[in-house]
């Protein structure tokens, strides 16, 4: 692999409109966790799919690596070139919302469109684009699809890959695949969409997407319920599904540790209790015009209280109160950050294994040291953020067990049939985890596909598969 | 490619338990439309994934083709070996429902399980497995997933591929991929599930699947509404979605021609009108415990009548009446069969293009001859079955335009951004259509993937890609 150095840039610049290539500013070399630093010297900022094609053709011919770049919000270092000086290919100029089709529940957007802008365009047409996550103000569609992002609405609407009808992409040799169909049923050969989604830019560059929209729930309701245990949270989810059907948009589990951290580090975040509960669930409903979420939540509370699942609870009485509840949930990661974790893991488990996993993981970790654990997340879809912190009064520099903690959590996750990367992807951070926990036949197939579609290995080298 | 002849069978039989290999009975050589006839001499009937692996290893070593075989219900000849004597690999002995996990909304089943049995196992656990189609009494899970089958519930729940959490499969070289995870979020590398699904057995054999289940709608409602036009049907769907949200399970468009054919060929099928309407919609709701589908349908009828979309309608007052309505819809294909079509196409279109497509296709076809057209289908997801018949009193043998009709319908579909294979797949029937209408970059990528995963081309040779 050759570096995207000044010589290469000088040749490429001839093939592109003015100002398409720039020296890489520091922001292209950083990632949110501050643990990796990219070595790229140049960034390409194409305005059209054709320009993306020109760039990939040149890189492929010159054996120069390319790192596709969206909003730069990824948490696993998929967006930085660390073991070479690959060209950063940023989609930030391709941000058009090309069409919204309310009657079809569809929209076509370029890969550089920011998630919040896509959500807004859908809302303007009285539709919902349901993908929703903390970084939605800066994350871009291309990156979200390439990493198959998750978020809070997966329970109801699925992951990023489930929001896609069609894609346009540039393959590693520069060929443009026009698969931009707005169809719900299309059985004409291998599904390249799903192969590119989740490949984290290692098989090509998504340039445009035809997205599914959803009917916008006419009325919403939010409640914060104190549950007896993780098992009670799952029983509550079952009960809610029987009662309310598909109308549950989010179902988040939170632990007391998260509330304590918030109180300590972000005291302005309003918390509705004197003494925080051990476990709480945030539930959000989105229902049709003629339904009452308030009534549904009241019935759910009454029945779950009766069944001993829920001991206390608040049903939001205003949009402000609903926002306050969400504010707690959304600030938990910031609280964690301010406390400073020893190890943070994004895992998923079969739903029924969650209670036993949580019961087992604490004692297993206790053998490695004295920790505080904040386990929370999108429990409705089995996704836990399992974060381990120093004991009260101690600092993480007192500990030297970060790897051991990670391995302990991952081994346990794997033994319960879970995944060591639920919604964040592999990037560069978890290449070794795939080798450790991945199925050998799958790994062999992945390598064969990578070699077939990107024989020169130019696409995001070092991400997903070791190069 | 070598044939699976007696010499090969004699060698393979040594590696397998008694009675795993049999001479291919006629049923393995036929397909429902009676247009293709397989040449296979031998069928393998493995009992375990390990045996499937043994068989594929032997075939791969000997360069012998393998045709994976489910329920044999496919309509595009994907299940018959016509240009060689490939080994039929039937999953009919691997039918176990291995586990049902109601709290997870998941089930694990072997590939040979019949769809109706999976539906029943889900219902027994008070859950819904939503995939539903005419052949559900004989179609098997492995075939349904490999062909990404559609059906009547796609609008609400998606296609077959959307029902899958994890897969176990045997790859062409005999390696077993264990990807049988019951996870909603798992971002650990390329999505092999979605690559195998829709590949129609050309990249490996699905042996077991972890499936999503859904909460079972507590209450259902069915209505048969007379709509003014296809456009009115789409406007009705929009209105229904705004009003009812996600609760619409099916939304089927039917044309008068279908009712006329039924009256002529199957007069025992009860029809609720004296003179059939030009266009009608069958709508089914499935709602939560505290909702009333009856009320929702009444409101929908009142509002759509007011808006001039619907001129008449019946809301089923009993399960029997709902069944009668569905009976009409489900017998339309049989009525078509008895009349005898010149050409039957399974197409899909962007929803908003449907009215113009229908308005354009009739006059375009009229230039080729005097036809009767029955256009019906899962309009909620853009899937039309577009069937062309001889004029009243004439026979299809009077016509010699079957290919011209097909090309006319397909060209028009393609020009509207549609798909020439919506839910049936490509099989052997539509290999040429993929070459004609498929994107060249996609085709090149498909060929590269096929060569990478199945370098000897043993998997379902002649299906999907020309061999």
Interface residues (C-beta under 8 A of the other chain):
Chain A: X101 X102 X103 X104 X105 X106 X126 X147 X148 X150 X154 X155 X158 X159 X161 X162 X171 X175 X176 X177 X178 X179 X181 X182 X183 X184 X185 X186 X187 X188 X189 X190 X191 X192 X193 X194 X195 X197 X198 X199 X203 X214 X215 X217 X218 X234 X235 X238 X241 X242 X243 X244 X245 X246 X247 X286 X287 X288 X289 X290 X291 X295 X296 X299 X348 X349 X350 X351 X352 X378 X381 X382 X383 X417 X418 X419 X420 X421 X422 X423 X424 X425 X426 X430 X433 X434 X437 X438 X439 X440 X441 X442 X443 X444 X445 X446 X448 X449 X451 X452 X453 X464 X465
Chain B: X101 X102 X103 X104 X105 X106 X126 X147 X148 X150 X154 X155 X158 X159 X161 X162 X171 X175 X176 X177 X178 X179 X181 X182 X183 X184 X185 X186 X187 X188 X189 X190 X191 X192 X193 X194 X195 X197 X198 X199 X203 X214 X215 X217 X218 X234 X235 X238 X241 X242 X243 X244 X245 X246 X247 X286 X287 X288 X289 X290 X291 X295 X296 X299 X348 X349 X350 X351 X352 X378 X381 X382 X383 X417 X418 X419 X420 X421 X422 X423 X424 X425 X426 X430 X433 X434 X437 X438 X439 X440 X441 X442 X443 X444 X445 X446 X448 X449 X451 X452 X453 X464 X465
